[in-house]
Amino acid sequence: MAKRSAGVGTPASTALAAAGIPFTLHPYDHDPAAPSYGLEAAEALGVDPERVFKTLLADTELGIMVGVVPVTGLLDLKALAAAVGAKRAVMADPAVAERRTGYVVGGISPIGQKTRHVTVVDETAQLFDTVFVSGGRRGLDLELAPADLLAATGGTYAAIAKEGA
């Protein structure tokens, strides 16, 4: 895997490069009218949507948590809460998510966030040699090994996705 492409550096790609974690940047033409940024990325990149993961922030009594789930599904808030030892979780306000991560909604990467958060990656990521996550802006995905995603985020695996899109 190439480490980076000139001209498209983001905090996510910078963090991976600094950590020596191999990744590939995949820029694509983003359509602001796309109903699902994740499904748009899968189609534009020609990859199985189950390999493309979205980054969602949830608020718990323990603080903001990050859930990384396939774009083909939804974040199961009860499962995320259980995975982090919280009683309940609700989706974080988009403005809070942007402030805490330094990224815009639709381009939030689980890597290189302004504030480091407890991160849980859906266990299905382990089914693939590599997965795709946002590279830190709309129209840019990072491809990396699931174990490297955990290493970069300090995350853990758990069953936190449910059916639906």
LINQUI-V807597 format. One line per field, one symbol per residue. ss: DSSP state (a for helix, b for strand, c for the rest). psi: psi as a letter, one per 20 degrees, with the letter a starting at -180 (. if undefined). burial: b if it has 9 or more other C-alpha atoms within 8 Angstrom, else e. Layout:
ss: ???
psi: ???
burial: ???
//
This chain:
ss: ccccccccccaaaaaaaaaccccbbbbcccccccccaaaaaaaaacccaaabbbbbbbbbccbbbbbbbbccbbbcaaaaaaaaccccbbbccaaaaaaaaccccccccccccccccbbbbbaaaaacccbbbbbbbccbbbbbcaaaaaaaaccbbbccbbbcc
psi: pqhrpqikprhghgggghikpprppnqropoiiphohghgggghikqphiipqqpqpqpriiapqppoqqiiaqpohghgghhjkrhrqqpqphhgggghhjrqpijpqiqkqgppqpppppiihiiqgqrprqjjqpjpqpprqhhhggghikrrqrnjqrqr.
burial: eebbeeeebbbbbbbbbeeebbbbbbebebeeeeeebbbbbbbeeeeebebbbbbbbbbbeeebbbbbbbbbbbbbbebbbbbeebebbebbeeeebbebbebbeebbbbbbbeeeebbbbbbebeebebbbbbbbbbbbbbbbbbebbbebbebeebebbeeee
//
